[in-house]
Amino acid sequence: MNASVPLVSLPGGRLLIPADDATSLLRHLAAGWLHAVYEGEAELDPGTTLALAGVLMELADQIDVECIAFMPLRDEDDDDHDHDHG
């Protein structure tokens, strides 16, 4: 699997990636594990795999929720101005 993820380098060497890329990766990894177990493609313990996949999905959901909460609310005044000029 090849993936191209845009990275942003911060002072001090920290890297940022877009949240949707991170959550997509987590969900894709969880789905891949589950598929491998249910298709018999990997010798993974089904219970452990299900638990780990659940953790990855919960983490992806938490990132989504925190990003939504971080987004600024759109002012109703902005909506009124959009209608006046459009």
Backbone hydrogen bonds in HBPLUS format (Angstrom, degrees):
<---DONOR---> <-ACCEPTOR-->    atom                        ^
c    i                          cat <-CA-CA->   ^        H-A-AA   ^      H-
h    n   atom  resd res      DA  || num        DHA   H-A  angle D-A-AA Bond
n    s   type  num  typ     dist DA aas  dist angle  dist       angle   num
A0008-VAL N   A0016-LEU O   2.89 MM   8  4.99 155.2  1.95 144.2 150.2     1
A0016-LEU N   A0008-VAL O   2.80 MM   8  4.99 151.2  1.88 141.9 151.6     2
A0010-LEU N   A0014-ARG O   2.74 MM   4  5.13 168.1  1.75 164.4 164.0     3
A0013-GLY N   A0010-LEU O   3.08 MM   3  5.77 137.3  2.27 145.9 145.4     4
A0021-ASP N   A0018-PRO O   3.07 MM   3  5.40 129.6  2.33 105.1 117.9     5
A0022-ALA N   A0018-PRO O   3.18 MM   4  6.58 154.5  2.24 149.6 157.0     6
A0023-THR N   A0019-ALA O   2.86 MM   4  6.13 167.4  1.88 162.1 164.5     7
A0024-SER N   A0020-ASP O   2.99 MM   4  5.92 152.3  2.07 134.0 142.1     8
A0025-LEU N   A0021-ASP O   3.01 MM   4  6.11 155.2  2.07 141.7 148.3     9
A0026-LEU N   A0022-ALA O   3.01 MM   4  6.29 161.0  2.05 149.9 154.5    10
A0027-ARG N   A0023-THR O   2.97 MM   4  6.14 166.2  1.99 150.7 154.2    11
A0028-HIS N   A0024-SER O   2.85 MM   4  5.94 156.0  1.91 147.5 154.8    12
A0029-LEU N   A0025-LEU O   2.92 MM   4  6.06 158.9  1.97 150.7 156.0    13
A0030-ALA N   A0026-LEU O   3.04 MM   4  6.26 163.7  2.07 148.6 152.9    14
A0031-ALA N   A0027-ARG O   2.94 MM   4  6.11 162.5  1.97 147.1 152.1    15
A0032-GLY N   A0028-HIS O   2.90 MM   4  6.06 153.2  1.97 144.8 152.4    16
A0033-TRP N   A0029-LEU O   3.00 MM   4  6.29 157.6  2.06 151.8 156.9    17
A0034-LEU N   A0030-ALA O   3.05 MM   4  6.31 168.0  2.06 153.6 156.5    18
A0035-HIS N   A0031-ALA O   2.88 MM   4  6.03 161.9  1.92 150.5 155.8    19
A0036-ALA N   A0032-GLY O   2.96 MM   4  6.08 161.2  2.00 146.9 152.1    20
A0037-VAL N   A0033-TRP O   3.03 MM   4  6.29 154.6  2.09 150.9 157.4    21
A0038-TYR N   A0034-LEU O   2.96 MM   4  6.14 175.5  1.96 157.2 158.5    22
A0039-GLU N   A0035-HIS O   2.91 MM   4  5.90 145.2  2.04 147.7 156.3    23
A0041-GLU N   A0036-ALA O   2.78 MM   5  4.74 134.9  1.98 147.1 154.6    24
A0040-GLY N   A0037-VAL O   3.11 MM   3  5.13 154.8  2.18 101.6 109.3    25
A0049-THR N   A0045-ASP O   2.87 MM   4  5.99 165.9  1.89 161.9 166.7    26
A0050-LEU N   A0046-PRO O   2.88 MM   4  5.97 159.9  1.92 146.9 152.4    27
A0051-ALA N   A0047-GLY O   3.01 MM   4  6.20 157.4  2.07 143.5 149.7    28
A0052-LEU N   A0048-THR O   2.86 MM   4  6.11 163.7  1.89 154.2 158.5    29
A0053-ALA N   A0049-THR O   2.83 MM   4  5.95 161.8  1.86 151.1 156.7    30
A0054-GLY N   A0050-LEU O   2.92 MM   4  6.05 151.7  2.00 142.2 150.2    31
A0055-VAL N   A0051-ALA O   3.02 MM   4  6.34 149.9  2.11 144.7 152.4    32
A0056-LEU N   A0052-LEU O   3.02 MM   4  6.36 158.6  2.06 150.3 155.4    33
A0057-MET N   A0053-ALA O   2.94 MM   4  6.20 157.3  1.99 150.1 156.3    34
A0058-GLU N   A0054-GLY O   2.88 MM   4  6.08 158.5  1.93 148.8 154.9    35
A0059-LEU N   A0055-VAL O   2.90 MM   4  6.10 154.2  1.97 147.4 154.7    36
A0060-ALA N   A0056-LEU O   2.95 MM   4  6.19 157.4  2.01 145.9 151.9    37
A0061-ASP N   A0057-MET O   2.89 MM   4  6.15 158.1  1.94 148.1 154.4    38
A0062-GLN N   A0058-GLU O   2.84 MM   4  6.06 154.6  1.90 146.8 153.9    39
A0063-ILE N   A0059-LEU O   2.95 MM   4  6.21 158.0  2.00 150.7 156.0    40
A0064-ASP N   A0060-ALA O   3.00 MM   4  6.27 161.3  2.04 148.6 153.6    41
A0065-VAL N   A0061-ASP O   2.91 MM   4  6.18 163.7  1.94 153.3 157.2    42
A0066-GLU N   A0062-GLN O   2.92 MM   4  6.09 165.6  1.94 152.0 156.0    43
A0067-CYS N   A0063-ILE O   2.92 MM   4  6.08 152.0  2.00 148.8 156.5    44
A0068-ILE N   A0064-ASP O   2.93 MM   4  6.18 156.0  1.99 150.7 157.4    45
A0069-ALA N   A0065-VAL O   2.91 MM   4  6.15 159.3  1.95 150.7 156.5    46
A0070-PHE N   A0066-GLU O   3.02 MM   4  6.09 134.6  2.23 134.3 145.9    47
A0071-MET N   A0067-CYS O   3.18 MM   4  6.38 131.5  2.42 139.9 150.7    48
A0071-MET N   A0068-ILE O   3.24 MM   3  5.33 138.6  2.43  97.9 108.7    49
A0078-ASP N   A0075-ASP O   3.07 MM   3  5.24 128.2  2.35  97.4 110.0    50
A0079-ASP N   A0076-GLU O   3.05 MM   3  5.05 117.7  2.46  94.2 109.2    51
A0080-ASP N   A0076-GLU O   3.05 MM   4  6.44 154.1  2.12 149.6 156.3    52
A0081-HIS N   A0077-ASP O   2.97 MM   4  6.23 157.3  2.02 149.4 155.3    53
A0082-ASP N   A0078-ASP O   2.93 MM   4  6.13 151.2  2.01 145.1 153.2    54
A0083-HIS N   A0079-ASP O   3.10 MM   4  6.39 152.8  2.18 147.2 153.4    55
A0084-ASP N   A0080-ASP O   3.07 MM   4  6.29 145.9  2.19 143.0 152.5    56
A0085-HIS N   A0081-HIS O   3.14 MM   4  6.32 143.8  2.28 145.7 153.5    57
